[in-house]
Amino acid sequence: MKQSIHINRIAVLLLAAVLLVLLLLGWGLGMFADIEEEPYVSEDADRIVVGVSQLGSESMWRTANTESVQNTFTQQNGYFLIFNNARQKQENQIKAIRSFISQRVDYIVFSPVVETGWETVLQEAKEAGIPVILMDRNVDVEDKSLYVTCVGSDFVTEGEKAGHWLEDDLRRSGRADEDVNIVVLKGTEGSSSQIGRTRGFFSVAQDHDNWHILAQEYADFTSAKGREVMEGMLKRYSQIDVVVSQNDDMTFGALEAIGESGRSVGVNGDITVISVDGTHEALAMVADGVINVDIECNPDQGEYVSDVIRMLENGEQVEKQYYVDEDVFTIDNVTQDVLSKRSY
Ligand code: AHR
């Protein structure tokens, strides 16, 4: 009896030893390695792995920008795309970038929802040796080596274009010296597009003592908020001559509110409407004389980013900033041809 207990103990010990050896072997072979630490693509080493953190889907422009990215970074074009939508939250973008770092992607591309607060995560990417390309919007960091380049719009110029168009329009209609009451619907607070467009427009406005900025409020680049903010402004101010709306979605909301207030808009109306983006829906309104002018913001940025990546792959030097091509649309140049070619 004593002997069989002894034999059982030896068997249990032997089994435990075998299990321990198997466990150690498995560990050594990487069977239990953290999946996140493994290279994302192992079956096709030739593809360039790009992690893209999109800031959200607040506007038609954003949807078009996402489509441009997804149509560019395809397997046929030699890419493996890992796409994340941060739903307007900076913390989600930071999480996505950290996940791209742990997946050891080849490039990180991201549209920063706001300009500040990126130093730590960009430093982590730099230490991991992963080049970061900013798309659409910029970051406000002292150490510019934290990103390789930025591909996007010249937002200050967009704001200036809005201001200069208004100057010309007032001159053409003989109202250059009259008092003009202006309200401004601003995009997401702290975003490059909001900061740049505001700076650009106000740099022109400050030269005109007769331009009175009655109010400037954030409306998050969304139609719902544009409507809400415009409703409030219409209640507070009986005489609004010009609405400067920093994107088309806010303009759509504002137009609803103005329509309900009984006031008219556009080329033959009481209120001049200045918008930004140049989406198909807004350009159709420009052609109909509802929106007076639309300052284009070009969302087709995927190809531009891809060109930069190809240059980096070839060991070429890249610029710190690339601007996309952009136009200004009024009733005079929104032709059927322009409308039919506008896919977003
Ligand atoms: O940063 C670009 C801006 O963001 C676009 O004008 C707007 O529509 C978007 O949401």
Residues whose N, C-alpha, C, O or C-beta is under 5 A from the ligand:
A	BS01	AHR	E58 S59 W61 R62 D136 S193 F221 Q246 N247 D277 C297
